[in-house]
Amino acid sequence: MTILTVRANDTATAMDEIVEKLGTDSYIIDTKKVGNEMLVKATNNPVKKNPTGKASPKNFSNMMSKELSAKLTGSVAIGAKDQDSNTEIVRQISPGNEPDLTIFKEMNSELRALRSALDDMVLTDMAGLSPNLQSTTKVKLQKVGFSSQVLQKLKASLSNVEYEEGRDQFLKTLAAELADDDPDEAIMNSRYIFVLGASGSGKTTLSAKFAARIA
């Protein structure tokens, strides 16, 4: 019977050396910590009977699978962006211990829904309550008739600015959203064309030009 004793800084490093020298069918005989190092004994031909009453040697491949599965499962929890690759590794090493990524997906969906809900709220504590709370840019624009849907869509133009500045930014952004790529064609395709202006500003002349072009 071949017995190999390996001293390493951690169990995983010791297992790597054991599988390299004895193969994945090796068995762990004993594991103990000596100072800051791990002392691991393994064999590739264990004794079938165990008259001393000690626990039977553990199959090395099973121990390695559990060790690596635990480490990789932790990696999936810490680095969400590497979930797919880490899950594939876990699946190959330990099919019975695959992490349930459904939990992470549900948590991500709940966080997105919570963030969306908070975007529509004005949050403050007792110390922050004041009459000025109703004078925020978003509240003032909503009072003059802009819908919450429009304000929510253009909320980026309202961030951390005074009312006058926020109002101007909001109106510029709204105008850019409403403007047609081809205003001439948009006017000509309209069912009604309204010409407004002060007396003597040329409303009649402009109306005549529209009529001539449409005809």
C-alpha positions in Angstrom: 0.0 0.0 0.0 1.4 3.4 -1.0 1.0 6.2 1.6 1.7 9.8 0.6 2.1 12.5 3.2 1.7 16.1 1.9 2.4 19.3 3.8 0.8 22.5 2.4 -0.6 25.9 3.4 -4.2 24.7 2.9 -6.2 21.6 2.2 -7.0 22.5 -1.4 -3.3 22.8 -2.3 -2.6 19.5 -0.6 -5.3 17.8 -2.5 -4.0 19.1 -5.8 -0.6 17.5 -5.1 -2.2 14.2 -4.0 -4.3 13.8 -7.1 -1.3 14.7 -9.2 0.8 11.9 -7.7 -1.8 9.2 -6.7 -4.8 10.0 -9.0 -8.4 11.0 -8.3 -9.2 7.5 -6.9 -7.0 8.2 -3.9 -8.3 8.1 -0.3 -7.5 10.4 2.6 -6.2 8.6 5.6 -5.6 11.5 8.0 -5.7 15.3 8.0 -4.4 17.5 10.7 -3.1 21.0 11.2 0.5 21.6 12.2 1.2 25.2 13.0 0.0 27.2 10.0 0.2 24.2 7.6 -2.0 21.3 6.8 -0.6 17.7 7.0 -2.6 15.3 4.8 -2.0 11.6 4.4 -3.4 9.7 1.5 -3.2 6.3 -0.2 -4.3 4.7 -3.5 -4.9 1.3 -2.0 -6.7 1.4 1.4 -7.1 -1.5 3.7 -10.5 -3.1 3.2 -11.0 -4.0 6.8 -10.7 -1.6 9.7 -10.2 -3.5 12.9 -9.1 -0.5 15.0 -12.6 1.0 14.8 -11.4 4.2 13.2 -13.5 5.9 10.6 -13.0 4.5 7.1 -10.8 6.6 4.7 -12.8 9.1 2.7 -12.8 8.9 -1.0 -10.5 11.7 -2.3 -12.6 12.6 -5.3 -15.7 13.2 -3.1 -13.7 15.4 -0.7 -12.2 17.4 -3.5 -15.7 17.9 -5.1 -17.2 19.1 -1.9 -14.2 21.4 -1.2 -14.2 23.0 -4.7 -18.0 23.1 -4.8 -18.1 25.2 -1.6 -15.4 27.6 -2.9 -17.1 28.0 -6.2 -20.5 28.5 -4.7 -19.1 31.3 -2.6 -17.7 32.8 -5.8 -21.1 32.9 -7.4 -22.6 34.7 -4.4 -19.8 37.3 -4.3 -19.3 37.9 -8.0 -22.8 38.1 -9.7 -21.3 38.9 -13.1 -19.5 35.5 -13.1 -22.6 33.5 -12.3 -22.8 31.6 -15.6 -19.2 30.5 -15.8 -19.0 29.6 -12.1 -22.2 27.6 -12.3 -20.9 25.6 -15.2 -17.8 24.7 -13.2 -19.9 23.7 -10.2 -22.1 21.6 -12.4 -19.1 19.7 -13.8 -17.5 19.1 -10.5 -20.5 18.4 -8.2 -23.8 17.9 -9.9 -25.6 17.4 -6.6 -24.5 20.8 -5.1 -25.4 23.2 -7.9 -26.3 26.6 -6.4 -29.9 27.8 -7.0 -29.5 31.0 -9.2 -33.2 31.5 -9.1 -32.8 33.2 -5.7 -30.3 35.7 -7.1 -32.6 36.5 -10.1 -35.6 37.0 -7.8 -33.5 39.3 -5.6 -32.4 41.3 -8.6 -36.0 41.7 -9.8 -37.1 42.9 -6.4 -34.3 45.4 -6.1 -35.1 46.9 -9.6 -38.8 47.2 -8.6 -37.9 48.9 -5.3 -35.6 51.3 -7.1 -38.4 52.2 -9.6 -40.9 52.8 -6.8 -38.4 55.0 -4.9 -37.9 57.2 -8.0 -41.5 58.4 -7.7 -41.2 59.4 -4.0 -39.9 62.4 -2.1 -38.3 60.9 1.0 -37.3 62.9 4.1 -37.1 62.5 7.9 -38.9 64.5 10.6 -36.1 67.1 10.5 -36.5 67.6 6.8 -40.3 68.3 6.9 -40.9 71.9 5.9 -43.2 74.0 3.7 -40.4 74.1 1.1 -40.9 70.4 0.5 -43.8 71.2 -1.9 -41.7 73.7 -3.8 -39.4 71.1 -5.5 -39.1 71.3 -9.3 -41.0 68.1 -9.9 -43.9 69.0 -7.6 -44.2 72.5 -9.1 -44.3 71.2 -12.7 -46.9 68.6 -11.7 -49.0 71.4 -10.2 -49.0 73.3 -13.5 -50.3 70.3 -15.4 -47.5 68.0 -16.5 -48.3 64.4 -15.9 -46.2 62.2 -13.6 -45.5 59.9 -16.5 -43.8 62.7 -18.5 -41.9 64.0 -15.4 -40.7 60.4 -14.7 -39.5 59.9 -18.3 -37.6 63.2 -18.2 -36.5 63.0 -14.5 -32.8 63.3 -15.5 -33.3 66.9 -16.3 -34.7 67.7 -12.9 -31.9 66.2 -10.7 -30.5 68.5 -8.0 -31.3 71.8 -9.5 -33.3 74.9 -8.5 -36.8 75.4 -9.9 -35.9 77.9 -12.6 -33.0 75.9 -13.9 -34.8 72.7 -13.6 -37.9 74.1 -15.5 -35.7 75.4 -18.3 -33.9 72.1 -18.6 -37.1 70.2 -18.5 -38.7 72.3 -21.3 -35.7 72.0 -23.5 -35.6 68.2 -23.1 -39.4 68.0 -23.7 -39.1 70.1 -26.8 -36.3 67.9 -28.2 -38.5 64.8 -27.5 -41.5 66.3 -29.3 -39.7 67.8 -32.2 -40.2 66.0 -35.5 -37.1 65.0 -37.6 -38.8 66.7 -40.6 -40.9 69.6 -39.4 -41.9 70.7 -42.9 -43.4 67.4 -43.7 -45.0 67.1 -40.3 -46.8 70.4 -40.8 -47.9 69.5 -44.3 -49.3 66.2 -43.2 -51.2 67.8 -40.3 -55.0 67.9 -40.4 -55.1 71.4 -39.0 -52.5 74.2 -39.1 -53.0 77.1 -36.6 -51.1 80.3 -37.2 -50.8 82.5 -34.1 -49.2 85.9 -33.5 -49.6 89.5 -32.7 -51.4 91.9 -35.0 -49.2 92.9 -38.0 -46.8 89.9 -37.5 -47.5 88.4 -40.9 -50.2 85.8 -40.0 -52.1 86.4 -43.2 -49.0 86.2 -45.4 -47.9 82.9 -43.8 -51.4 81.5 -44.1 -51.4 82.3 -47.8 -48.1 80.5 -48.3 -49.4 77.4 -46.5 -52.5 77.5 -48.7 -50.5 77.8 -51.9 -48.2 75.0 -51.0 -51.0 72.7 -50.0 -52.9 73.4 -53.2 
